[in-house]
Amino acid sequence: MSIKLNVNGRAVAAKSEPDTPLLWVIRDELGLTGTKFGCGAALCGACTVHVNGQPVRSCQTPVESVAGKKIATVESLSRNNTHPLQKAWIKHDVPQCGYCQSGQLMSAAALLAKNKNPSDADIDQAMSGNLCRCGTYPRIKAAIKDAAASLRNA
Amino acid sequence: MSTLETSRRDFLKTSTLATGGLIMGFALPGAKVEAQAAGTVYTPNAWVHIADNNTITLISARSEMGQGVYTSMPMLIAEELNVDIQQIKVAIAPPAAVYVNALLGAQITGGSTSVRDGWEKLRVGGAQVREMLISAAADKWKVDRSTLRAENGMVLGPKGRRASYGSLAAAAAKLPVPEKVALKDPKDFKIVGQRVKRLDTPAKVNGTAEFGIDVKLPGMVYASIEQCPVIGGKVTSFDAAKAKGMPGVLDVVQVNDGVAVVASSYWQAQKARKALSVQWDEGPSAALDHHKVLAGTRAAADSGKVLPIGKPVGNVAEAMKGAAKVVKAEYISPMQAHAALEPMNFTAHYKNGKILLVGPTQFQQGAHGTVAGVLGIKPEDVTLKTTFLGGGFGRRLELDFIVQAAQISKAVGRPVKLLWSREDDMTHDFYRPLGLNQVQAGLDAQGMPVALQFKVTSQSVTQRAFGLPKDTLDPFMAEAAVAAYEIPNTQHDLVIHDSGMRVGYWRAVSHNMNAFANESFMDELALAAGKDPYAYRMALLKNKPRFANVLKLAAEKAGWGQPLPAGRARGIALMEGYDTYMAQVAEVSVKDGQVTVHRVTVAADLGRMVNPDTVEAQIQSSIAFGMSSALMQEITLDKGRVLQTNYNNYPVVRMHESPNTDIVLVESTEKPGGIGEPATALVVPAIANAVAAATGKRVRKLPLTPEAIRQA
């Protein structure tokens, strides 16, 4: 028995038990380790991925609940750091330890997909579910604005 | 502070050498040729690897946990080696004597020491290899070496002769390492002092950076460990029948700290672990709670052995008697967890009396020696590789999870990745100890202090971690105890109390409790004197120019004394820590007890800086870390069980709570100071003073929760 998913544009058949959180299917079965485990309770956002374009906490998403859906992980932004958010993250040297940044990037990508000119309040709203223990928030905010500007000018 | 620095250094040096025998003494192979896909690699010294295809790898002997050493350590080497910092590769050093941190006496990343320890050593390391490459070229071309120079990865000679470092590496690596080398005048630095882009950022924005949790070894299986809910408790018996029947479970094994379920995936191991039935001997901490920790600490403050911090100045008792007014206060800093975002984990592969350990650690030397000792194998049969750390903050100085992974792998005879849950991490930390600070001052008729008596009572991490003898001053409890202020009669004392908690070093360590007490108290004295807190401090810094300078810069930048929107107030604080002089101004508002921090202004003089952008990042980081500590975090216990389990009941500052920061860095030619920690400690009293200014009420026990503020 397997569960069919589309992960980063690729059709995959997950063999994990149906109640396995999507996080562990992505990491341990598919080997996409960019998505991180932080809390296991949808409190920190380190495991954020997109399901049909919406940001979800994959640690609280049983794989059976996303059968047939499109999953996007941090690896889908680009492998060579050409995505506007990746470029902005590099420009502002956002990451410190870096552990939360995959989740931060995926929450930011979901925000910019629907709002290319986010206000500070919009950014706070979209990003407040993503913890950064290193406190990179000021740089995340600046990088999101930078990426948004480059998307508007694209 | 220099005497404390010296005693801290000497203590750790002697204790690790004497007790652990931890120095392994195996350096990287000198000039050994390794065939690799990247070319044939030569190692002229421990800091520089050069492949014949011109790939240059510089070694960071410190773990990258966010603080930027993956970039700053190579910058120091590259400055003298004369290579493009953006073209080199970086490797984290294995355990070896050559990589010992001289400021801590062991191969440790911590204490904001990386740049201070590496400042000269790494530049010498780069210069040695530069000179060896020049000598190799001189031999090859049969010319006087004084006619040659090294630039941007090439040795250049007369008549347009040039040779890449890679082409010279084999010959250079055979030469003796020069003992004396000339270092650049700092005014000629091309890399050090520049805002160099972090070398780890590209891998950290596309998911390729390897953290401990990402390690994969061939045939690797996964473990989840059930530990006693009371730290220190032991297994008396367990029933694994049900767990063993669950999908993917390969084995259930008992190790020193608990019972581990080993399965084909982490989720299977974690799920089956919940089906375990374990009986515990909960041990002596089973009756502990946070009320008892505080009560015991307070009793010790009254009756425990008093250890002087430095020498008393003048005669405090006499001066107190003659004072026009005496002010007393008691401050409490709660126990706190590190809560690094990457839960504790390590990967181990034990086979035929040898073990490979891969994962995130701040203490390579300890991991190496301790695992060898616990498994009863030779140190040279332990191989340790360090990944990126998903946060450290002191938690990854501890070795518990590494020993667990090693024991589990040995028990099952396979490569095993042990991963803790967030709940495991929160409830089995080595907690920041409770701090109780009692301070008293005598003021003259003008309200200026003529006498200060300071006593801190807390628990010694160093006794637990390094076997510091009882009744000995623990320098990691006395940091920032003696403040800058010029007061004619002062006495500072320490009382060490073992509360029964398992305690650990926590970002900024005792600067936290001592700066909170000293800087809150300074505001209380200013209030008692009817004076402005900034002017009051300035009046006590007449012969302390570095302190006075940062205080002035922070006040000016923050607009100290200028009008604020209704409901807002400022608080100021000043401290030296890790050879860094710093002042902060916090601007807050308080509504129904809920504190909003709008802006934090920081002025820092940390001497010479390696990468000012990283310095700013560390200050921003510390402000968020210290703000969480000031406003939100407290570890409490019931029947020996830690009650905080996850980020819902142990909160961390989030984006919408994060303040704006204004940072002023002083250009300085003083020796470098550390910057990973001091702002963490100092933002706490800056906020506390702003809250007191906003509300007119002084809260002397952290955290400044809405409840605490409403009840004040």
Boltz contact constraints between the chains, C-beta under 6 A:
constraints:
  - contact:
      token1: [A, 20]
      token2: [B, 267]
      max_distance: 6.0
  - contact:
      token1: [A, 24]
      token2: [B, 266]
      max_distance: 6.0
  - contact:
      token1: [A, 24]
      token2: [B, 267]
      max_distance: 6.0
  - contact:
      token1: [A, 28]
      token2: [B, 265]
      max_distance: 6.0
  - contact:
      token1: [A, 28]
      token2: [B, 266]
      max_distance: 6.0
  - contact:
      token1: [A, 33]
      token2: [B, 214]
      max_distance: 6.0
  - contact:
      token1: [A, 34]
      token2: [B, 207]
      max_distance: 6.0
  - contact:
      token1: [A, 38]
      token2: [B, 341]
      max_distance: 6.0
  - contact:
      token1: [A, 39]
      token2: [B, 422]
      max_distance: 6.0
  - contact:
      token1: [A, 39]
      token2: [B, 646]
      max_distance: 6.0
  - contact:
      token1: [A, 39]
      token2: [B, 647]
      max_distance: 6.0
  - contact:
      token1: [A, 40]
      token2: [B, 421]
      max_distance: 6.0
  - contact:
      token1: [A, 40]
      token2: [B, 422]
      max_distance: 6.0
  - contact:
      token1: [A, 41]
      token2: [B, 646]
      max_distance: 6.0
  - contact:
      token1: [A, 43]
      token2: [B, 646]
      max_distance: 6.0
  - contact:
      token1: [A, 43]
      token2: [B, 647]
      max_distance: 6.0
  - contact:
      token1: [A, 43]
      token2: [B, 648]
      max_distance: 6.0
  - contact:
      token1: [A, 44]
      token2: [B, 647]
      max_distance: 6.0
  - contact:
      token1: [A, 74]
      token2: [B, 207]
      max_distance: 6.0
  - contact:
      token1: [A, 75]
      token2: [B, 207]
      max_distance: 6.0
  - contact:
      token1: [A, 79]
      token2: [B, 206]
      max_distance: 6.0
  - contact:
      token1: [A, 81]
      token2: [B, 202]
      max_distance: 6.0
  - contact:
      token1: [A, 81]
      token2: [B, 205]
      max_distance: 6.0
  - contact:
      token1: [A, 81]
      token2: [B, 206]
      max_distance: 6.0
  - contact:
      token1: [A, 86]
      token2: [B, 205]
      max_distance: 6.0
  - contact:
      token1: [A, 89]
      token2: [B, 205]
      max_distance: 6.0
  - contact:
      token1: [A, 90]
      token2: [B, 201]
      max_distance: 6.0
  - contact:
      token1: [A, 93]
      token2: [B, 198]
      max_distance: 6.0
  - contact:
      token1: [A, 93]
      token2: [B, 201]
      max_distance: 6.0
  - contact:
      token1: [A, 95]
      token2: [B, 201]
      max_distance: 6.0
  - contact:
      token1: [A, 95]
      token2: [B, 204]
      max_distance: 6.0
  - contact:
      token1: [A, 96]
      token2: [B, 66]
      max_distance: 6.0
  - contact:
      token1: [A, 96]
      token2: [B, 621]
      max_distance: 6.0
  - contact:
      token1: [A, 97]
      token2: [B, 65]
      max_distance: 6.0
  - contact:
      token1: [A, 97]
      token2: [B, 66]
      max_distance: 6.0
  - contact:
      token1: [A, 97]
      token2: [B, 390]
      max_distance: 6.0
  - contact:
      token1: [A, 97]
      token2: [B, 391]
      max_distance: 6.0
  - contact:
      token1: [A, 98]
      token2: [B, 204]
      max_distance: 6.0
  - contact:
      token1: [A, 98]
      token2: [B, 209]
      max_distance: 6.0
  - contact:
      token1: [A, 99]
      token2: [B, 341]
      max_distance: 6.0
  - contact:
      token1: [A, 99]
      token2: [B, 342]
      max_distance: 6.0
  - contact:
      token1: [A, 99]
      token2: [B, 390]
      max_distance: 6.0
  - contact:
      token1: [A, 100]
      token2: [B, 341]
      max_distance: 6.0
  - contact:
      token1: [A, 101]
      token2: [B, 204]
      max_distance: 6.0
  - contact:
      token1: [A, 102]
      token2: [B, 207]
      max_distance: 6.0
  - contact:
      token1: [A, 124]
      token2: [B, 655]
      max_distance: 6.0
  - contact:
      token1: [A, 124]
      token2: [B, 656]
      max_distance: 6.0
  - contact:
      token1: [A, 127]
      token2: [B, 655]
      max_distance: 6.0
  - contact:
      token1: [A, 128]
      token2: [B, 654]
      max_distance: 6.0
  - contact:
      token1: [A, 128]
      token2: [B, 655]
      max_distance: 6.0
  - contact:
      token1: [A, 128]
      token2: [B, 656]
      max_distance: 6.0
  - contact:
      token1: [A, 131]
      token2: [B, 652]
      max_distance: 6.0
  - contact:
      token1: [A, 133]
      token2: [B, 340]
      max_distance: 6.0
  - contact:
      token1: [A, 133]
      token2: [B, 341]
      max_distance: 6.0
  - contact:
      token1: [A, 133]
      token2: [B, 391]
      max_distance: 6.0
  - contact:
      token1: [A, 133]
      token2: [B, 652]
      max_distance: 6.0
  - contact:
      token1: [A, 134]
      token2: [B, 66]
      max_distance: 6.0
  - contact:
      token1: [A, 134]
      token2: [B, 621]
      max_distance: 6.0
  - contact:
      token1: [A, 135]
      token2: [B, 620]
      max_distance: 6.0
  - contact:
      token1: [A, 135]
      token2: [B, 621]
      max_distance: 6.0
  - contact:
      token1: [A, 135]
      token2: [B, 624]
      max_distance: 6.0
  - contact:
      token1: [A, 135]
      token2: [B, 625]
      max_distance: 6.0
  - contact:
      token1: [A, 137]
      token2: [B, 655]
      max_distance: 6.0
  - contact:
      token1: [A, 137]
      token2: [B, 658]
      max_distance: 6.0
  - contact:
      token1: [A, 138]
      token2: [B, 620]
      max_distance: 6.0
